[in-house]
Amino acid sequence: MNSTLRLLSLAAALAVVAVSSLRAAVAVGQPAPDFALTDIGGQTHRLSDFKGKTVVLEWVNPECPFVMKHYGSGNLPSLQKAAVADGVVWLSINSGRPGAQGDCDAAQVAARVKRTGASPTAYFRDPDGKVGRLYEAKTTPHMFVITAGGTLVYNGAIDSIRSAKVEDIAKATNYVRAALAAVKAGKPVEKTTSQPYGCSVKY
């Protein structure tokens, strides 16, 4: 094999490794990838700042009908409040590009939080989509649960019924609530992954 072929083979091998690494960036049972974002109040947080606490990541678009279902009904706000009261850190992330549906400024977000009774620990804009792509966030909502030790234990939908109908909430199994209850009890999370549903993240 001449030197050119060797270089091409090496480049191909490195490309495969790079792609594999990207695909493995977010995997249940593995450490959740660290990131830094600035919240709507101007404070920068790293995920690693919250080591020692259970963390929920929620991808959100306030104008998405599926998100509106869970907020307008009070389903997500009540889940947030219960989780935060239990010591959980709840981080809401909007990875929509500037000008996309749901791209709200800080004042609009604050007004919406007050109107819906939401209580995330922090709300972040991720306008370049770096964190969204890191976590392969596909929809709004798309939920992740991370243990106090930093391990990802749930990745997927908020619940079991792929619908924008409020009446389906009571009939659905809430996967996030179940995951948080298992983590609190020191038990394995039974449902670790599911197909997220909702509006596509507007990268």
N, C-alpha and C positions, 0 to 999 in steps of 0.2 A: 504493500500500500504506500503510494507516494505521499509527500507531505501535504499536498492540497487535499487529497482524500481523507487523510487523518484529521485535518482541521475541520473539514465538512462533517465528518462523523462526530467529532467532539462537539461541534456547534449544535448538531441535531440532538445529541444526548443531553446537552445542557438545556436545550429548548424543552425537551420532554420533562426534565426535572423541574424547570421553571413552571410549566403548565401544571404539573402534578402538585407543586407547592401551592399554587394559586387555588387549585381545587380543594386542597386540604387545609386552606387557611381557616375555614370554619367547619368544624366537625364535632358532632356530639361525642362527649367523652374525652375531648381534648381541651387544652387551655383556650379560652376565648381570646381572639386577637385583641391586643391593646390598641387604643386610639386616643386622640385628643380632639375635642371640639369646644367651641365657645358657645355658651348658652345665650339666650335672648337678653339676659341681664348684663352680658359682657364678661362673664367669668369663664375662664378656661378650665376644663376638667379632663382628666385622663381616666379611662376605665380602671386602670390599676390603682387610682386613688381610693377606689371603693373596695379594695381587697379586704376581706374579713366580713363583707356583707353580701347577701344575695342581691343580684341585680337583674332587673327586667329591662330589655331593650324593646322598644315599640316603634316600628316604622309607621309614620302617620302622614296623612294628607287631609287637612280639615274639610276639603270640598269633595272628597270621595264619598259616594253614597254608602259604601260599606262601613267607612269610618263614622259617618254621620249616624248610621244605624246604632252603632255601639256607644256613641257619645250622647246622641239625642235621647236614647232610652235610659241613660244613666248606667248602663252595664259596665263600660270601661271606667268611668269615674268612681263607681263604687268599688270596683276591683282594685284600682289604684289606691284609694283611701285605705282599704283593708290591708293591702300589702305594705304601704308606707307605715301604717300604724304598727305593723309587725316588724319594722326595722328594715324592710326591703328598700333598695334604691331603684327608683323607676325613671328611666331615661327615655324621653320621647324624641325621635329623630325624623326630620323631614329632609329627605335627600333629593327633592325636586329641584330641577335647574331653575335659575332666576327667570321669572315670568311664566313659569308653568302653572298648571292648575294647583291651587293650594299653597302657592308661594306667598306667605304672609309675613309682614314685617313684625317687629317685636310688639308694637302697640296692638296690632290685630290679634296676635297670638294671646297676649295678656287678656284682651277682652273676651276672646273665645274661652279661655281657661275659666274665667270668672263666670261666664254665661252657662257653661256646661257643668260647672262644679268639679272640673278635672283637678288633679293634684299630683302631677308628676314631680319628681325631685328636681328635674331640669328638662328644658325643652331646647333642642339644638336645631340649627339650620346646617345642612351639609350640602351647600350649593354646588360643589364640584363632584358630589357623589362618591367621594373616596371611601368614606366609611360604609356607605350603602353597598358599594361594590365589594369591599373587603368582606362584608358579611353575606354577600350575595342576596341582599334583600330584594324580593321580587314584587311584593304587593303591599298595599296599605289596607288593613294592618298586616304586618309580619312580625312575629313575636319570638324573642329569645330569652331563655332563663339561664342565668349563670350563678353557680354556687359561690359561697364565701371564699372558697379556695381558688376561684377563678376558672372552674371547669364548666363548659357549656353542657347543659343537661336537657335542654329543650329547644327545638327549632321548628317553627311552623305556624299554623293558623291559631287564631285565638280560640276557636271552638270547632265542633264537628259538623256544623251545617253551613254549607257554602251558599249563603243567601244574604240579600240586603233587606230582608223582611224582619221587622222588629219582633213579630210574633214567634219567630223561630228561635230566639235567644233562650227562652225558657225550656225549649225541647232539646237544646244542644248540650253536649258535654263540653265544659270549658276546660280546655287543655292547659291553659296557663294557671288557672286556679288549682287544678289537680297537681301540676308540677310543683307549684309553690308549697302546697300542703305536704307533698312527699319530702321535699327538701327540708322543711321545718321539722318534720317527724324523723329525719335522718334515714329515710327509706329511699330505695331506688325509684326514679321516675318511671312510671309504667309506660306511658306514651311519650317517647323521646323525640319523634319527628312526625310531621304531618304536612300535607300539601297546603301552603298558605293560599288564601283566597282574598280577593278584593280588587282594587284598581291597581294597575301596574305602577311601579315607582317611576316618576317622571324624570328620569335621568336626562 
